[in-house]
Each structure stands twice: as structure tokens, then as C-alpha cells.
Amino acid sequence: AVHERKEHSVAMFDRQWPETLAALGSAPDFYLIHSVTPDSPALSDAVLLDRLRALRDRGVRVGLSTSGPHQGEVIRAALAVDEHPFSVVQSTWNLLETSVAPALQTAHDDGWTVVVKEALANGELAHAESGSRLDRLASGLSPDVFALGAARAQPWADIVLSGATTAAHLRRGVQAGPVAA
């Protein structure tokens, strides 16, 4: 009934962590808190942060995902948490939404793994009208390959998730190499 639930409480973590272990059979390499916002308890709840530090101390890479207009603020706040448990961030970055780039660079410089999500902007960057800015920038490449290549070219991007909306975009995306945007 609920499409997406963003509850970052200790109680939710205490319920979900055993479910994660049961579903996977062992601890994951990465554990990301979904859609962290500036007011999320994941950045301020001492008990939750201690639980996350315990995961980190057992070798799990703890991180967070961001989206929306306050992504940079969330990343900077996570970096500022005393003895923060975080070492991974997954954020929306694409040719239409580049504002988080400075915060992602800072996280990368701090040793975090940076994952770009939605490099195709929910498919919006998969098509370009003839003569459009995207068509001119792509300079003969298909727009989706260009958009993925632009994301891959970011010096702080360790992993780029396409956000492909069709099988054709996915197949072409595999061929995308870094390009200057």
C-alpha cells in the first residue's frame, strides 16, 4: 500500500537488519540507508549511529542514499557527524541535476565510495530532439550513451547506475565510456 517508506528509526533498523541477514544469508558488503534527508535521525540519533558504527566495525560499509534538492546538505551533514560510520553515498547526479557534485567530490576525497544513480534522469536523457542542447553536446553519440559517459567522467564517481528505462538503453549503456560534457 505504501510505495516507499523513509523511516530511519532505531526500531526500524533493529527490525530490518535481521531481515537483511536472513534474506542474504550473511552480512552485505554495503548497507545503505535509503533517501536520507537533512532531518533524518540517521544523522543525529546517537543510538542509531552507534548501531551503524558497530556494523562498520564488523566490516560492513555503511552508507546513505540521497535525492532531491538537499543532497549536498545531507552529505556534508553526514561527513560532519563525529566518528561517522559512513563510507558510501549513492546520489542522483546527471546532466540535468549537477548541484550535488561538490559534496560528492568532498565525500570521495574523504575516502567514500560514490555511487551515481539516475544518470539517465528517469529516461529524460535517453532521447534528444534534433538540434537540442543535448543533441549538440552528444555530438553524434546516442544521448543515453553520452549521458552515461558524462557521469562516468566525473572524477569522484566510482560506480554509475544508469537508471535505464528500456533494454535498449541498458545494452547501449554497457558501451558508454567517459566523455567530457
N, C-alpha and C positions, 0 to 999 in steps of 0.2 A: 504493500500500500504506500510505503514511503520510498521514493526513488533514491534518495541519498540522505544519509544521516550523518551529521557532523557533531558527534558528541565526544569530547576529549577528556572525559572524567576518569578518575582513578577506578571507579566502579566498572566503567566500560572497558578499560584496559584489563582489569582483573578478570573480566568475563571473556574478552576476545583473545588474550594471549594463550590460555589453554586450548581454546578452539583452534587457533593457528597451529599450535604444536600437534594437535590431534589430526588436523586436516593434512598437514605436511609430513608428519611422522618424525620431524626434528625441527630445530630452530631454523628459521630462514637466515640467509646471509644478510638481507636488508629488511628492516621493519620501518615502514613509513607511516606517519600519522597523516591521514587524509584531510586535505583542504584546511590547513591551519590559517586562522585569521589573527589579526592583531590582538584580539581579546580572548584568544583561546587559552584555556588552563594549561595546555601543553607547554606554554612558555612561562607560566608563573606558579603552578601548583607544586609545592615542594615535595609532596608525597609522590605525585606522578613523575616528577623529574628524577626522584630517587629510584623509582622502578625502572625508568628508562636508562639511568646510569648503570643499574645492575645488569640490564641487557647488554649494554655496551661493554661492560667489564667481562661478560661471558663471550664476547667476540661477535655479537650481533651489531651490524652497522645500523644505527638508529638515525632516522631522518624524518623529513616532513615534506608534504606537497603543498604547493601554493597555487592560487589562481586569483584572478580579479585585480582590481586597481591597487591593492595594498601589498602585493607580493614582496616588493623590495623592503617595505617596512617590517614584514614578518621575518624575512631572512636576517635583517640587521638585528631585530629583537632576539632571534634565536642565537645569533653569534654573541650577543651581549650577556646571555644567561651565564652566571658563574658556574664554572665546571660543567658547561653544557654537554649533554650526551650526544649531540647531533654531529653527523659527519656525511650526510647525504641530503640533497634537496632536489625535488622534482618540481619544475615550474613551467608555466606557459610562457613560451617565447616563440615569436615568429615575425615575419616581415611586417605584420600589422600591429604587433604588440612587442615593442623592444624595451619598454621602460624598466624592466627588471634586470637588464644586463649588468649595470654597475654592481648591484648586490650579488648577482651570480658570480661576477669576477672576484669580489671580496671573499665569498664562500670558497670558491676554487683556490684562491691564494692561501686560504686558511687550511687547505688540505681536504676539503669536502669533495665528494663525488657529485657532479652536477648533471642532472638528467633534464633534458629539454622535452617537454610534452607539447602536443598540438602544433608541431612545426608547420602543418598544413592549415591551421586555423579552422578546424572542423570542415575541411574541404574547400574553404573560400579561396585558398591559394592553389588549388588544383586546376583552375581554369583562368585564362586571361583573354580578355577581348582584344582583338587585333588593334594595335596602336596604343593600348593602355600602358600605364607606367610599368605594370608587372610584365607585360609582353616585351617592352623595351629593355627592362632590366634582365630578363631571361635570355635575351639575345640569341634566340634560336633553340634554346633548351625548352623542354616542356616545363610549364610553370611549376608543377609539383616537384620535378627533379631540381629545378632551380631553388625553390623554397627550402627543400631539404638540404641542399648543398650549402645554402646561406646559413642554416642552423649549424651544420657540421663545421663550418668555417669559423665559428665563434671560438676563440682560444680557451674559453672556460668550459665549453660543452664536452663532457666526457661521453655521454650517451644521448642519442637523439631518437625520440619516438615520433614516428611520422604523424599519427592521427589520421592515417589513410581512411578514406570512406568507401573505396572500391578496391577490388582485387587488382585492377589495372594500376592504380596508384601505388599499391603495395609492391607489385612487380617492378615498376619503374623506379620506385624509391630505393630498392636494393642497389641500383646502379648509381645513385646520387653520390658524387664526390664533393668535397668542399669547393665552394665558389665565392668570389667576392661579390657582396651585394651593393 
